[in-house]
Amino acid sequence: MSLRPFALCLTGVVLATSALADELFDQGKAVFTREAQPSCSLCHTLADAGATGAIGPNLDQLRPNEERVRLAVTGGVGIMPPFADSLSEAQIRAVAHYVATATGAGD
């Protein structure tokens, strides 16, 4: 019995998962740079987004994981306002994924 069809099937799953992850990354970048009001890039530094804000933490240095970003965006932190009423759960999930991935959190 050949394992080749099984290997091809698994490769397809990996590629599909990667494509979905890339889509979520792109959606999150759009939230970070344009959709959130005020824009995350206004306050935060994040190299991948070309953001050089100096009000909030430098996310490249902080390297927050997805859960930390999700909680901060949902409920606010310090002077950062909560975005739970202005962003959908899907947008919050996407921006959390984007920030964590772009900063290499968990690497």
Kinemage of the C-alpha trace (Angstrom):
@kinemage 1
@onewidth
@group {chain A} dominant
@subgroup {mainchain}
@vectorlist {calphas} color= white
{ca met a 1} P 0.000 0.000 0.000
{ca ser a 2} L 1.356 3.373 -1.008
{ca leu a 3} L 1.325 6.302 1.390
{ca arg a 4} L 1.669 8.784 -1.464
{ca pro a 5} L -2.068 9.695 -1.702
{ca phe a 6} L -2.106 10.210 2.075
{ca ala a 7} L 0.986 12.439 1.867
{ca leu a 8} L -0.568 14.444 -0.943
{ca cys a 9} L -3.745 14.838 1.086
{ca leu a 10} L -1.771 16.111 4.083
{ca thr a 11} L 0.145 18.510 1.839
{ca gly a 12} L -3.174 19.869 0.613
{ca val a 13} L -4.334 20.394 4.187
{ca val a 14} L -1.113 22.231 5.051
{ca leu a 15} L -1.409 24.430 1.958
{ca ala a 16} L -5.064 25.193 2.677
{ca thr a 17} L -4.237 26.049 6.286
{ca ser a 18} L -1.364 28.289 5.146
{ca ala a 19} L -3.633 30.077 2.677
{ca leu a 20} L -6.218 30.701 5.404
{ca ala a 21} L -3.518 31.953 7.760
{ca asp a 22} L -2.199 34.334 5.089
{ca glu a 23} L -5.741 35.607 4.507
{ca leu a 24} L -6.191 36.226 8.232
{ca phe a 25} L -2.806 37.993 8.316
{ca asp a 26} L -3.855 40.269 5.432
{ca gln a 27} L -7.226 40.977 7.068
{ca gly a 28} L -5.481 41.829 10.323
{ca lys a 29} L -3.068 44.172 8.595
{ca ala a 30} L -6.025 46.007 7.060
{ca val a 31} L -7.589 46.375 10.521
{ca phe a 32} L -4.294 47.605 11.980
{ca thr a 33} L -3.576 50.142 9.239
{ca arg a 34} L -7.025 51.299 8.033
{ca glu a 35} L -10.139 49.806 9.575
{ca ala a 36} L -9.684 50.533 13.278
{ca gln a 37} L -10.531 54.124 14.120
{ca pro a 38} L -8.280 55.557 15.318
{ca ser a 39} L -5.790 53.455 13.396
{ca cys a 40} L -3.497 51.234 15.459
{ca ser a 41} L -0.579 52.659 13.452
{ca leu a 42} L -1.278 56.109 14.869
{ca cys a 43} L -0.095 55.007 18.318
{ca his a 44} L 2.001 51.860 17.830
{ca thr a 45} L 5.273 51.059 16.107
{ca leu a 46} L 5.082 47.914 13.978
{ca ala a 47} L 7.665 47.480 11.224
{ca asp a 48} L 5.540 45.207 9.020
{ca ala a 49} L 2.830 47.882 8.865
{ca gly a 50} L 5.296 50.740 8.366
{ca ala a 51} L 3.909 52.193 11.600
{ca thr a 52} L 6.043 54.476 13.752
{ca gly a 53} L 3.602 55.632 16.435
{ca ala a 54} L 5.165 56.605 19.743
{ca ile a 55} L 2.143 56.855 22.054
{ca gly a 56} L 1.571 53.144 22.688
{ca pro a 57} L 4.102 50.359 23.134
{ca asn a 58} L 6.450 49.396 20.332
{ca leu a 59} L 4.864 46.109 19.276
{ca asp a 60} L 8.057 44.871 17.593
{ca gln a 61} L 9.758 45.012 20.987
{ca leu a 62} L 6.781 43.848 23.067
{ca arg a 63} L 6.010 40.864 20.767
{ca pro a 64} L 2.577 40.151 22.299
{ca asn a 65} L 0.862 36.833 21.659
{ca glu a 66} L -2.613 36.662 20.071
{ca glu a 67} L -4.458 36.420 23.380
{ca arg a 68} L -2.724 39.488 24.790
{ca val a 69} L -3.539 41.523 21.669
{ca arg a 70} L -7.133 40.295 21.632
{ca leu a 71} L -7.650 41.298 25.273
{ca ala a 72} L -6.015 44.715 24.768
{ca val a 73} L -8.020 45.496 21.630
{ca thr a 74} L -11.287 44.279 23.138
{ca gly a 75} L -11.068 45.974 26.523
{ca gly a 76} L -8.441 48.677 26.115
{ca val a 77} L -5.285 49.133 28.187
{ca gly a 78} L -4.160 52.329 29.914
{ca ile a 79} L -4.934 55.202 27.544
{ca met a 80} L -5.762 52.801 24.690
{ca pro a 81} L -9.525 52.759 24.198
{ca pro a 82} L -11.501 49.525 23.877
{ca phe a 83} L -12.479 48.574 20.340
{ca ala a 84} L -15.119 45.955 21.234
{ca asp a 85} L -17.932 48.268 20.098
{ca ser a 86} L -16.288 49.422 16.863
{ca leu a 87} L -14.602 46.239 15.567
{ca ser a 88} L -16.227 42.864 14.986
{ca glu a 89} L -14.977 39.736 16.731
{ca ala a 90} L -13.582 38.610 13.361
{ca gln a 91} L -11.659 41.877 12.967
{ca ile a 92} L -10.283 41.603 16.496
{ca arg a 93} L -9.233 37.989 15.888
{ca ala a 94} L -7.568 39.023 12.619
{ca val a 95} L -5.629 41.949 14.089
{ca ala a 96} L -4.506 39.798 17.031
{ca his a 97} L -3.233 37.152 14.605
{ca tyr a 98} L -1.551 39.811 12.473
{ca val a 99} L 0.306 41.516 15.330
{ca ala a 100} L 1.430 38.241 16.912
{ca thr a 101} L 2.600 36.866 13.555
{ca ala a 102} L 4.253 40.085 12.358
{ca thr a 103} L 6.231 40.436 15.585
{ca gly a 104} L 7.239 36.776 15.766
{ca ala a 105} L 5.488 36.169 19.085
{ca gly a 106} L 6.098 32.596 20.136
{ca asp a 107} L 9.182 32.151 17.945
